[in-house]
Amino acid sequence: MHTMNVLIPNLYDHIDRVFISESQIQARIGELVAQIEADYASVADLLLICVLKGGYIFLGDLSRALSRPHSLDFMGVSSYRGGTRSSGAVQIIMDLKQPIDGRHILLVEDIIDSGRTLSYLRQNLLARQPASLKICTLLNKPSRREADVPVDYIGFDIPDEFVVGYGLDFDELYRNLPFIAILKPERFAHLLE
């Protein structure tokens, strides 16, 4: 049997530059965890809700760094349709597996862009009557904000750049990069035309 040699490109070949290094991310998570631990010191029932798919790596590192007991749940929400900007139309594609009424909720996001998705999600969760609801995001793009959403914990404020890595994707790729990166423009130039 003859097999053809196919050269599969390395994900790193598409990287223009590292925007936030792995060590910077881990150091900032340590700072966020110290804030969260202090703010929730008297709370016995903390539930971290991860917004999938992008938030899963951030949630994993945040959860492992927390010394206080907490539980986890997940929501799948979509507002991107294969591009580099949010479409604005929000759809819950996977809901929570447990009720949240009377519980203290920390919503964990990968990135806040326009804020429309998060605003929708926040209203949806508040309607379920949690004891409290705070928001933690790794990345925040304040220049793109269209909906005013209170964010309690911010990893990094970033400019209006399309970033990948550490859970964030482009066309379902690059989530596994251990840092936040900017792709070479030719990788997604066809979407900007």
C-alpha positions in Angstrom: 0.0 0.0 0.0 1.4 3.4 -1.0 0.8 6.4 1.2 1.3 9.9 0.0 3.4 12.3 2.1 1.3 15.3 3.0 2.9 18.2 4.7 0.5 19.5 7.3 1.3 23.1 8.4 2.3 23.8 12.0 -0.1 26.1 13.8 2.9 28.2 14.8 3.5 29.0 11.2 0.4 31.1 11.1 1.4 33.2 14.1 2.4 36.8 13.4 3.3 37.6 17.0 2.7 36.5 20.6 0.4 39.2 22.1 0.3 37.9 25.8 2.7 35.3 26.9 1.9 32.1 28.8 3.8 33.5 31.9 1.9 36.8 31.7 -1.4 34.9 31.6 -0.5 32.7 34.6 0.7 35.6 36.7 -2.5 37.5 36.0 -4.6 34.5 36.9 -2.8 34.4 40.3 -3.8 38.0 40.8 -7.4 37.4 39.8 -7.6 34.4 42.1 -6.4 36.5 45.1 -9.2 39.0 44.4 -11.8 36.2 43.9 -10.7 34.4 47.1 -11.0 37.6 49.1 -14.4 38.6 47.6 -15.9 35.2 48.2 -14.3 34.4 51.6 -17.7 34.1 53.3 -19.5 32.3 50.5 -20.0 28.6 51.0 -21.7 27.8 47.6 -19.7 29.2 44.7 -20.5 28.0 41.2 -18.2 28.9 38.3 -20.1 28.9 34.9 -17.9 28.6 31.9 -19.0 30.0 28.6 -17.9 27.4 26.0 -15.9 26.8 24.0 -13.4 29.6 24.4 -13.4 29.9 28.2 -12.5 26.3 28.9 -8.7 26.7 29.3 -9.1 29.9 31.4 -11.7 28.1 33.6 -9.4 25.1 34.1 -6.5 27.2 35.2 -8.7 29.5 37.3 -10.4 26.5 39.0 -7.1 24.8 39.8 -5.7 27.9 41.3 -8.7 28.5 43.6 -8.2 27.0 47.1 -11.8 27.5 48.1 -14.5 24.8 47.3 -16.5 25.5 44.2 -18.4 23.6 41.6 -18.5 24.0 37.8 -21.1 24.1 35.1 -21.0 25.1 31.4 -23.1 27.0 28.8 -22.6 27.0 25.1 -23.4 30.3 23.5 -22.8 31.3 19.9 -22.6 34.8 18.3 -19.8 34.1 15.8 -20.4 32.5 12.4 -16.9 31.7 11.2 -15.7 35.3 11.0 -13.6 37.6 13.1 -16.4 39.7 14.5 -19.6 38.9 16.5 -22.7 38.5 14.4 -24.8 40.0 17.3 -27.4 37.2 17.1 -27.0 35.2 20.3 -28.0 31.6 20.6 -27.8 29.3 23.7 -26.6 26.0 22.2 -26.0 24.2 25.6 -27.7 25.2 28.8 -26.7 24.6 32.5 -27.2 21.1 34.0 -28.3 22.4 37.4 -30.5 25.2 38.8 -28.7 28.3 40.0 -31.5 30.0 42.1 -30.0 31.1 45.4 -26.4 30.3 44.4 -23.4 32.6 44.1 -22.4 32.6 40.4 -19.1 33.6 38.8 -19.5 33.7 35.1 -16.1 32.9 33.4 -15.6 34.3 29.8 -12.7 34.2 27.5 -13.2 37.6 25.8 -15.7 40.4 25.9 -16.0 42.2 22.6 -19.2 44.2 21.9 -20.8 43.0 25.1 -24.0 42.0 23.4 -23.6 38.3 24.0 -22.6 38.8 27.6 -25.5 41.2 28.2 -27.9 38.6 26.9 -26.4 35.9 29.0 -26.3 38.0 32.1 -30.0 38.8 31.8 -30.8 35.2 31.2 -28.9 34.1 34.3 -30.3 36.9 36.5 -33.8 35.8 35.6 -33.0 32.5 37.3 -32.6 34.3 40.6 -29.0 33.6 41.7 -27.9 35.0 45.1 -25.2 36.9 43.2 -23.7 37.1 39.8 -20.2 38.4 39.0 -18.3 38.2 35.7 -14.7 37.3 35.1 -13.1 37.6 31.7 -9.6 36.9 30.6 -9.7 39.5 27.8 -11.7 42.7 27.5 -12.0 45.0 24.4 -13.4 48.2 25.8 -13.1 50.0 22.4 -15.6 47.6 20.9 -18.2 47.8 23.6 -21.8 48.3 22.4 -23.7 47.0 25.5 -22.9 48.2 29.0 -22.1 45.2 31.1 -20.6 45.3 34.6 -17.4 43.2 34.6 -15.9 42.4 38.0 -12.6 40.7 37.1 -10.6 41.5 34.0 -7.4 39.7 33.0 -6.3 42.1 30.3 -7.7 45.1 28.5 -6.7 44.7 24.9 -7.1 46.9 21.7 -9.3 45.9 18.8 -7.1 43.0 17.5 -8.3 39.6 16.5 -6.6 37.2 18.9 -6.3 33.4 19.1 -4.9 30.9 21.6 -5.5 29.9 25.2 -9.0 28.8 24.2 -9.8 31.4 21.6 -10.1 30.1 18.1 -10.2 31.0 14.4 -12.2 28.5 12.5 -12.0 26.0 15.4 -8.1 26.1 15.3 -5.5 27.6 17.6 -7.4 27.0 20.9 -4.5 24.8 22.1 -1.8 27.6 21.9 -0.5 28.3 25.5 -0.5 32.1 24.8 -2.6 34.8 23.2 -1.4 35.5 19.6 -2.2 37.5 16.6 -2.4 35.6 13.3 -0.6 36.6 10.1 -3.1 38.8 8.2 -3.1 36.5 5.2 -4.6 33.8 7.3 -7.9 35.6 7.5 -7.6 38.4 4.9 -10.3 36.8 2.7 -12.9 37.5 5.5 -12.1 41.2 5.6 -12.8 41.8 1.9 
